[in-house]
Amino acid sequence: MKQIFIQFGGTGDLVQKKLLPAYETLLDQGHDFHVIALGRRFSDQESYISFIGLDEQSSLRGKLHYVQYSMESSSSKLSLINLLHSLIGDTCYIELIYYIALQPSLYESAIYDIRDVHERLQGCELQKKIVVEKPFGFDRDSAVHYNRILQSAFTDDEIYRVDHYLGKDFMQSLLVMRFYNDVFKGIWNKHFIDHIQIIFDETYGVDQRLGFYEQIGVVRDTIQNHILQIITHLTMGEPVAFTPVEISHEKRKVLRSIAPVTDFSLAQYSSLKEAKDGPIHTPTYCSMKLYVDTFDFAGVPIYVRTGKMQKQAQSLIYIAFKHFRTSSDRQQDLVDNAMIITLHPQMTIDLQINMKEPDSPWGSKPVRFNFDHFSTFGVNTPEAYQQIIEKIIVSDKSLFPSIEEITDAWMAVEPMLAESSLEIENHADRSLPESARSLIETDGRTWFA
C-alpha cells in the first residue's frame, strides 16, 4: 500500500524541527512513503528545500514535495490534487495521512478541503487517517466540538490525537518499571508514598510565538496534556492487558478521580510585558496541588510547577516515601527515601537512601543508586515523534490519547482557564514565583529542585 503524508502547516517550527527529521529517519530505516508539505510562505519547491536546509544526500530527496497552499484558494487545492494524481499513478491501493499542525480553530476549514480532495481523486481505493496536535481544543466544550468536526469526515479509528510526551520512551518505561517489578508494586501507594512533585521548568520565554501563546497560556500548553498524562502513568492501576483500550481505561479512572483543581496559582515573568504594546494577561508559570482520589492514592498530595524563563531547564518527578520511625528513634535527621525520575536534560532514575558515612560514629549520608537510560541502552533511542509517526504508519494507536481522556483532562483544569478574572503574579526573570514556593511550603515541605 502506498502511503502519502499531507502535512498542513508545512513551514512551521514543529514540522521543520521535529517532523521532517522523524520522516527522514523512518525513510532511512526502510519505510516507504511520500510527504507533501503545505504552506503559505514559499512559492516553489526550491525555496522550501532551501528554507529547511535539506542535505543533498538526504533520503527525503525525491520523497518530499511542497505545495504553496491556502485553504481559501481553489488553485492551490487543484495543485495539491494534481500532485496527488502524479504520485498515485497506476496504484490502486492508497492511504492518505493528513497531519494537521494547525490551531484547532482551523480544523473545520481543513476538513472541508480534505473532503473536496477525496471527492476529486478518482479511480483508486482510498484509505485515510488524520493526525491532530495538542492542545486539542481550548476547553472541554471546544474539544467536543472539534471532535465532532473530525468525526464528520473520519471514524474514531482514523483519528490520531498527538501528545508527543506519550511518544517518549520514558512514559512507556514508567509503566514497565511500575508493573513488571514486584518490589515497586508493593510500595507504590498511599501507605508508603508521602507526596509527589512534578517539576517542568524551561529557560526560554514565549516572545517568538507570543501571538500563539496569548491564546494558549501555560495551562493549555503543558498541564492539560503533558502533566496530566504523567500523573495518570504515575497513579493508574495495572491494566488487564497492555493494549490501547485497557491502558486508556485505567488512565480515565485517574482523570475522573481528580476533582477540578482549585489550589493553584498563576504567574508571568516580568520581561514579557515589554514584548508587546499594551497589557498581556497571559500566565507563563503555574503551580498547583491536586489529589487522585483512588483507593491506592487518596490523600497523597501531588505538587506541580511548570513554566517559562527559569534559571535551569529541568523536567523531573520526585516521589518521597514516608518516614515510619519517629524522630526519637533516630540519632539524627535523615533525608527522604525517594525516587527521582529525571526526564530532561537526560533520562535517569535515582533511588535516594541513607548510608553510613565513613569515619563517623553511625553518621549517615544520602546516596543515590542510579539508572542512566543512555548508558544502558545507548544514545540511539528513537525520538518521540519518530515513534509517533511509526505508530501512525502501522495503525497502532497505543501512544495516542482518546477523546474521553482529553475531555476528562479538560474538566480537571477548568477552574484554571478563567485567566482574565484570576490574579497573575509578576515575577522576575529566572526566578521562581513566590506563589509556587509558598504552595508547597505551606504544607511544611520544600521543592526538591
C-alpha positions in Angstrom: 0.0 0.0 0.0 1.3 3.4 -1.0 1.2 6.0 1.9 1.3 9.7 1.5 1.5 12.2 4.3 -0.2 15.5 3.6 1.4 17.9 6.0 -0.6 21.0 6.9 1.5 23.8 8.5 4.5 22.6 6.5 6.5 25.8 7.1 6.0 25.8 10.9 8.6 25.1 13.6 7.1 21.7 14.5 7.4 20.4 11.0 10.9 21.8 10.5 12.4 20.8 13.8 10.6 17.6 14.7 8.5 16.1 11.9 10.9 16.3 9.0 13.8 14.7 10.9 11.4 12.0 12.0 10.3 11.4 8.5 13.9 11.2 7.3 14.9 8.7 10.0 12.0 6.4 9.2 12.8 6.5 5.5 16.4 5.6 6.4 15.0 2.6 8.3 13.2 1.3 5.3 9.7 2.7 5.5 8.4 3.9 2.2 6.1 7.0 1.9 5.9 10.4 0.4 5.4 13.7 2.3 3.6 16.7 0.8 4.3 19.9 2.8 1.6 22.6 2.5 2.4 26.2 3.4 1.8 29.8 2.5 5.3 31.2 2.8 7.1 29.9 -0.3 6.0 29.8 -3.9 8.1 26.9 -5.1 9.8 23.7 -4.1 13.3 25.0 -4.4 12.7 27.9 -1.9 11.2 25.5 0.6 14.1 23.0 0.3 16.5 25.9 0.8 14.5 27.0 3.9 14.6 23.7 5.6 18.3 23.2 4.7 17.7 19.7 3.2 21.0 17.9 2.6 21.8 16.7 -0.9 22.2 13.1 0.4 19.0 13.1 2.5 16.6 10.2 2.0 13.8 12.9 1.8 15.1 13.9 -1.6 12.6 12.6 -4.0 10.1 11.9 -1.2 9.4 15.4 0.0 7.1 17.7 -2.1 6.0 21.3 -1.4 2.8 23.0 -2.5 2.1 26.6 -1.7 -1.3 26.3 -0.2 -4.1 28.4 1.2 -7.4 27.0 2.3 -9.2 29.9 0.6 -7.6 29.2 -2.7 -9.1 26.8 -5.3 -6.0 27.0 -7.4 -3.7 25.7 -4.6 -6.2 22.9 -3.9 -6.0 22.0 -7.6 -2.2 22.0 -7.4 -2.4 19.5 -4.5 -4.8 17.3 -6.3 -2.7 17.2 -9.4 0.4 16.3 -7.4 -1.5 13.5 -5.6 -2.6 12.1 -9.0 1.0 12.1 -10.2 2.2 10.3 -7.0 -0.6 7.8 -7.1 0.0 6.9 -10.7 -1.5 3.5 -11.5 -1.5 2.3 -7.9 -5.0 1.2 -6.8 -4.4 1.0 -3.0 -3.6 4.3 -1.4 -3.5 5.6 2.2 -3.6 9.4 2.7 -2.4 10.6 6.1 -3.4 14.2 6.8 -1.2 15.7 9.5 -2.8 18.9 10.8 -0.2 21.0 12.6 -2.6 23.9 12.8 -4.7 25.6 15.5 -7.9 23.8 16.3 -9.9 26.8 15.0 -8.7 25.8 11.5 -9.8 22.2 11.7 -13.2 22.9 10.0 -11.6 24.6 7.0 -9.1 21.8 6.7 -11.9 19.1 6.8 -13.7 20.9 4.0 -10.6 20.8 1.9 -9.9 17.1 2.7 -13.4 16.2 1.7 -13.0 18.0 -1.6 -9.7 16.4 -2.3 -11.2 12.9 -1.7 -14.2 13.6 -3.9 -11.9 14.6 -6.8 -9.4 11.7 -6.5 -11.0 9.1 -8.8 -10.0 5.7 -9.9 -8.3 4.3 -6.7 -9.2 2.8 -3.4 -8.5 5.4 -0.8 -7.9 4.8 2.9 -7.3 7.8 5.2 -6.1 8.9 8.6 -6.0 12.3 10.3 -3.4 13.4 12.8 -4.0 16.5 15.1 -1.6 18.1 17.5 -2.2 19.2 21.1 -3.8 21.2 22.6 -7.0 19.5 21.4 -9.4 22.4 21.8 -9.3 25.3 24.3 -11.6 23.8 26.9 -13.9 20.8 27.3 -16.7 22.2 25.1 -14.5 23.2 22.3 -12.7 19.7 22.4 -16.1 18.1 22.0 -17.0 20.5 19.2 -13.7 19.9 17.3 -14.0 16.2 17.7 -17.4 16.3 16.0 -15.8 18.2 13.1 -13.2 15.5 12.7 -15.8 12.7 13.0 -17.8 14.3 10.2 -15.1 13.0 7.8 -13.2 10.3 9.8 -14.1 7.5 12.1 -12.5 7.5 15.6 -10.2 4.7 14.5 -8.8 7.0 11.8 -8.2 9.9 14.2 -4.8 10.2 15.9 -4.6 12.9 18.6 -1.0 13.6 19.4 0.5 14.4 22.8 4.2 13.9 22.0 5.1 13.1 25.6 3.4 9.8 25.1 5.9 9.0 22.4 8.8 9.4 24.8 10.4 6.2 26.0 10.2 7.5 29.5 6.4 7.2 29.5 6.4 3.6 28.4 9.3 2.7 30.7 7.4 4.2 33.6 4.6 1.6 33.2 7.1 -1.2 32.8 9.0 -0.2 35.9 5.8 0.0 37.9 4.1 -3.2 36.8 7.0 -5.5 35.9 8.8 -5.2 39.2 7.1 -6.5 42.3 9.4 -4.6 44.6 7.8 -1.3 43.4 4.2 -2.7 43.1 4.2 -3.3 46.8 5.1 0.2 47.8 3.5 2.3 45.0 0.5 3.5 47.0 -0.7 5.8 49.8 0.6 3.6 52.6 4.2 4.2 51.5 4.3 7.4 49.4 4.2 10.7 51.3 3.9 13.0 48.3 4.8 13.5 44.7 6.4 16.5 43.0 6.4 17.2 39.2 8.7 20.0 38.1 8.8 21.2 34.5 11.0 24.3 34.2 12.1 25.9 31.0 14.7 28.6 30.4 13.3 30.2 27.3 10.4 32.6 27.1 7.5 32.9 24.6 8.5 36.1 22.7 8.9 34.3 19.4 5.4 32.8 19.5 3.6 35.3 21.6 0.6 35.5 19.4 0.0 31.8 19.7 0.8 31.7 23.4 -1.6 34.5 24.2 -4.4 32.2 23.1 -3.0 29.2 24.9 -1.2 30.0 28.1 0.7 27.6 30.4 -2.4 25.5 31.4 -3.3 24.6 27.9 0.3 24.3 26.7 1.6 21.9 29.3 -0.7 21.0 32.2 -3.9 19.8 30.5 -1.9 17.3 28.3 1.7 16.5 29.4 1.4 16.9 33.1 -1.9 15.1 33.5 -0.7 12.3 31.3 2.3 11.9 33.5 0.0 11.8 36.6 -2.1 9.1 35.0 1.0 7.0 34.3 2.2 7.5 37.9 -1.1 6.6 39.6 -3.1 4.4 37.3 -3.9 0.8 38.3 -2.4 -2.1 36.4 -4.3 -2.7 33.2 -5.8 -6.1 32.4 -3.6 -6.1 29.2 -1.2 -3.6 27.8 -3.4 -2.6 24.9 -4.5 0.9 24.0 -8.1 0.3 25.1 -7.2 -1.2 28.5 -4.5 1.4 29.3 -6.9 4.2 28.3 -9.5 2.7 30.6 -7.1 2.8 33.6 -6.0 6.4 32.8 -9.6 7.6 32.6 -10.2 6.2 36.1 -7.4 8.5 37.3 -8.6 11.6 35.4 -12.2 11.2 36.6 -10.9 10.9 40.2 -9.2 14.3 40.1 -11.5 17.0 41.4 -11.4 20.2 39.5 -8.1 21.9 40.6 -8.7 24.9 42.8 -5.4 25.0 44.8 -3.3 26.7 42.2 -1.5 30.0 41.3 -0.6 31.6 38.0 2.4 33.9 37.3 4.1 35.8 34.4 7.8 36.6 34.0 8.4 40.4 34.2 10.1 41.0 30.8 7.1 39.6 28.9 5.2 42.9 29.2 8.0 44.6 27.2 7.4 42.3 24.2 4.2 44.0 23.1 2.4 47.3 23.4 -0.5 47.0 25.9 -1.2 44.6 28.7 -0.6 40.9 28.3 -2.8 38.8 30.7 -1.2 35.5 29.8 0.2 33.2 32.5 3.6 31.7 31.7 4.0 29.9 35.1 1.7 27.7 37.1 1.9 25.8 40.3 -0.8 23.6 41.8 -1.7 20.9 44.2 -4.1 18.1 43.4 -5.2 14.7 44.7 -6.0 11.5 42.9 -8.9 10.1 44.9 -8.5 6.5 44.1 -8.2 3.6 46.6 -4.4 3.5 46.2 -3.6 7.2 46.2 -6.3 9.0 48.1 -4.7 11.6 50.4 -1.3 11.7 48.6 -0.7 15.4 47.5 0.8 15.9 44.1 2.6 19.2 43.7 3.2 20.5 40.2 5.1 23.5 38.9 5.8 24.4 35.3 6.6 27.4 33.2 9.0 29.7 31.3 12.1 31.8 31.9 13.6 29.9 34.8 17.3 29.6 35.8 17.5 25.9 34.8 15.8 23.7 32.3 14.7 20.6 34.1 11.9 18.1 33.9 11.7 15.7 36.8 9.4 13.7 39.1 10.2 13.4 42.8 8.5 10.6 44.8 9.0 11.0 48.5 8.4 7.9 50.6 7.0 8.1 54.1 9.0 8.0 57.4 7.9 5.3 59.7 10.3 5.9 62.6 9.7 8.8 65.0 12.4 11.4 65.4 13.2 10.0 68.9 14.2 6.7 67.2 16.9 8.3 65.2 20.3 9.5 66.1 20.0 12.3 63.5 17.7 13.7 60.9 17.6 11.5 57.8 16.8 12.6 54.2 13.7 11.2 52.5 13.9 7.8 50.9 12.9 8.9 47.4 12.8 8.1 43.8 14.0 10.9 41.4 12.9 10.4 37.8 14.7 12.9 35.5 13.3 13.4 32.0 15.4 16.3 31.0 18.2 17.0 30.3 18.9 13.3 30.4 16.6 10.4 31.4 17.8 8.9 34.7 16.2 7.2 37.7 17.8 7.6 41.1 16.8 5.8 44.4 17.9 8.0 47.3 18.7 6.2 50.6 20.7 6.8 53.7 24.1 5.1 54.1 26.8 5.2 56.8 29.3 7.9 56.3 32.9 6.7 56.6 34.9 7.7 59.7 31.8 8.8 61.6 30.1 7.2 64.7 27.0 5.9 62.9 26.6 9.1 60.9 24.6 8.8 57.7 24.9 10.4 54.3 22.3 10.3 51.5 23.4 8.4 48.4 21.8 7.5 45.1 21.6 4.3 43.2 21.4 5.5 39.5 20.0 4.2 36.3 21.1 6.1 33.2 19.0 5.4 30.1 21.6 6.3 27.6 24.4 4.5 29.4 22.3 1.3 29.5 20.6 1.4 26.2 22.7 3.7 24.1 22.0 7.1 22.5 20.0 5.8 19.6 16.7 5.7 21.5 14.0 6.8 19.0 12.8 10.4 19.3 9.2 10.9 20.4 8.0 12.0 17.0 9.8 9.2 15.3 7.9 6.7 17.4 4.6 8.6 16.9 4.8 8.6 13.2 5.9 5.0 13.0 2.8 4.0 15.1 0.6 6.0 12.7 2.1 4.2 9.7 1.3 0.8 11.1 -2.1 1.9 12.5 -1.1 1.4 16.2 -3.0 3.8 18.5 -1.2 2.9 21.7 0.6 6.3 22.0 -2.5 8.4 21.4 -5.0 9.7 24.0 -8.6 9.0 23.4 -11.2 11.8 23.2 -12.6 10.6 26.5 -9.2 11.1 28.2 -8.9 14.6 26.6 -12.3 15.8 27.8 -11.7 14.3 31.3 -8.4 16.2 31.5 -10.1 19.5 30.4 -12.7 19.0 33.3 -9.9 18.8 35.8 -8.3 22.1 34.8 -11.5 24.1 34.0 -11.2 26.4 37.1 -7.7 27.4 35.9 -8.9 28.6 32.5 -10.7 31.7 33.6 -7.4 33.6 33.3 -8.9 37.0 32.6 -10.5 37.0 36.1 -7.6 35.5 38.0 -4.7 37.2 39.7 -1.4 36.6 38.0 1.7 37.2 39.9 4.5 39.1 38.2 7.9 37.6 39.0 11.5 38.5 38.0 13.0 36.6 35.0 15.0 33.5 36.1 13.3 33.4 39.5 10.7 31.0 41.0 7.4 32.8 41.6 6.7 33.3 45.3 3.3 31.7 44.9 4.9 28.5 43.7 7.3 28.5 46.7 4.5 29.1 49.2 2.2 26.5 47.7 4.4 23.7 49.0 6.0 25.4 52.0 2.5 26.0 53.5 2.3 22.2 53.9 5.8 22.0 55.6 7.5 20.7 52.5 10.0 22.2 50.1 10.6 21.7 46.4 13.2 19.1 45.6 14.9 21.3 43.0 
